[in-house]
């Protein structure tokens, strides 16, 4: 579990929040599955601006992977 989920919490509040997040893991796994379907594939090399499109796609995919990693609580 990413430590940002529990940032600023201590003691019993931290443990309560951890349990709540873990209990929601089924929903988080569903969200991960949906997000993974958004990841884009190969560029259209016939476009003159394919390199810019690929750079944008790479950045978007990188952010998707970061969000997916954050949502994995187990």
Helices and strands as residue ranges (DSSP letters): G 3-6, H 11-23, H 25-38, H 50-71
